[in-house]
């Protein structure tokens, strides 16, 4: 039995849209994080990604699969990281650390930007 995903693993106060570093679409990095600990079913992914619609999550999963970052197999269907997808975890860790180190600067820039 695997450990369930934490429904609050993505802090709502920490919007992913603020980070200038993004892998794939808005949800791809979070999907990769959800799969870091092993394969997951669609319904399991929906728990921490509850703010994304089923249609959008499906589109993101299909794109990640097309790009070779995840695979979809089994009955019931489970999604898992490929070796290529797993190779993104280190760069994602570095990007997250950078964003944490520069969070205040990012917020200041967004607040003072005319766009």
C-alpha positions as CSV (number, residue, x, y, z in Angstrom):
1,X,0.0,0.0,0.0
2,X,1.5,3.3,-1.0
3,X,1.2,6.5,1.0
4,X,-1.6,8.8,-0.2
5,X,-0.6,12.1,-1.7
6,X,-1.0,15.0,0.7
7,X,-4.0,17.1,-0.4
8,X,-2.0,20.2,0.6
9,X,1.3,19.4,-1.0
10,X,1.1,22.5,-3.1
11,X,0.8,25.6,-1.0
12,X,-2.1,27.8,-2.3
13,X,-0.3,30.9,-0.9
14,X,2.7,30.0,-3.2
15,X,1.3,30.4,-6.7
16,X,3.1,28.5,-9.4
17,X,2.4,31.3,-11.8
18,X,4.8,33.5,-9.9
19,X,7.9,31.4,-10.8
20,X,9.5,32.4,-14.0
21,X,10.8,28.9,-14.4
22,X,8.2,26.5,-15.8
23,X,8.4,23.0,-17.2
24,X,5.8,22.3,-19.9
25,X,2.4,23.8,-19.0
26,X,1.2,25.3,-15.8
27,X,0.5,21.9,-14.2
28,X,3.3,19.7,-15.6
29,X,5.8,20.4,-12.8
30,X,3.2,19.6,-10.2
31,X,2.3,16.4,-11.9
32,X,5.9,15.4,-12.0
33,X,6.2,16.1,-8.3
34,X,3.1,13.9,-7.6
35,X,4.7,11.0,-9.5
36,X,8.1,11.4,-7.9
37,X,7.3,8.8,-5.2
38,X,5.9,6.2,-7.7
39,X,3.0,5.5,-10.0
40,X,-0.4,7.2,-9.4
41,X,-3.9,6.8,-10.7
42,X,-5.7,9.8,-12.2
43,X,-8.0,10.0,-9.1
44,X,-4.9,10.1,-6.8
45,X,-3.5,13.0,-8.8
46,X,-6.7,14.9,-8.5
47,X,-6.3,15.1,-4.7
48,X,-3.4,17.6,-4.5
49,X,-4.4,19.0,-8.0
50,X,-8.0,19.7,-7.0
51,X,-8.0,23.2,-8.5
52,X,-7.3,21.9,-12.0
53,X,-10.2,20.6,-14.1
54,X,-10.2,17.0,-15.2
55,X,-10.0,18.1,-18.8
56,X,-6.9,20.2,-18.2
57,X,-5.2,17.6,-16.1
58,X,-5.9,15.0,-18.9
59,X,-4.4,17.4,-21.5
60,X,-1.3,17.9,-19.3
61,X,-0.9,14.2,-18.8
62,X,-1.1,13.5,-22.5
63,X,1.5,16.2,-23.2
64,X,3.9,14.8,-20.6
65,X,3.3,11.3,-22.2
66,X,3.9,12.6,-25.7
67,X,7.1,14.3,-24.6
68,X,8.4,11.0,-23.0
69,X,8.3,12.2,-19.4
70,X,5.6,9.9,-18.2
71,X,4.1,6.6,-19.2
72,X,0.5,5.4,-18.8
73,X,0.0,1.6,-18.3
74,X,-2.0,-1.0,-16.5
75,X,-5.6,-1.7,-15.6
76,X,-6.6,0.4,-13.8
77,X,-4.4,3.0,-15.6
78,X,-1.5,4.4,-13.6
79,X,0.9,7.1,-14.6
80,X,4.6,6.9,-13.8
81,X,7.8,8.9,-14.5
82,X,10.1,7.6,-17.2
83,X,13.9,7.9,-16.7
84,X,13.7,11.0,-18.8
85,X,11.0,12.4,-16.5
86,X,12.9,11.4,-13.4
87,X,16.0,13.3,-14.8
88,X,14.0,16.5,-14.4
89,X,13.7,16.2,-10.6
90,X,17.2,17.6,-10.0
91,X,16.8,20.6,-12.2
92,X,13.3,21.2,-10.6
93,X,14.9,21.1,-7.2
94,X,17.4,23.7,-8.2
95,X,14.7,25.9,-9.8
96,X,12.6,25.6,-6.6
97,X,15.6,26.6,-4.5
98,X,16.3,29.5,-6.7
99,X,12.7,30.7,-6.5
100,X,12.7,30.4,-2.7
101,X,16.0,32.4,-2.6
102,X,14.5,35.2,-4.8
103,X,10.9,35.1,-3.7
104,X,10.8,38.6,-2.3
105,X,12.4,40.0,-5.5
106,X,9.9,38.2,-7.7
107,X,7.0,39.5,-5.7
108,X,8.4,43.1,-5.8
109,X,8.9,42.9,-9.5
110,X,5.4,41.6,-10.1
111,X,3.9,44.4,-7.9
112,X,5.8,47.2,-9.7
113,X,5.5,45.8,-13.2
114,X,3.1,47.9,-15.5
115,X,1.9,44.7,-17.2
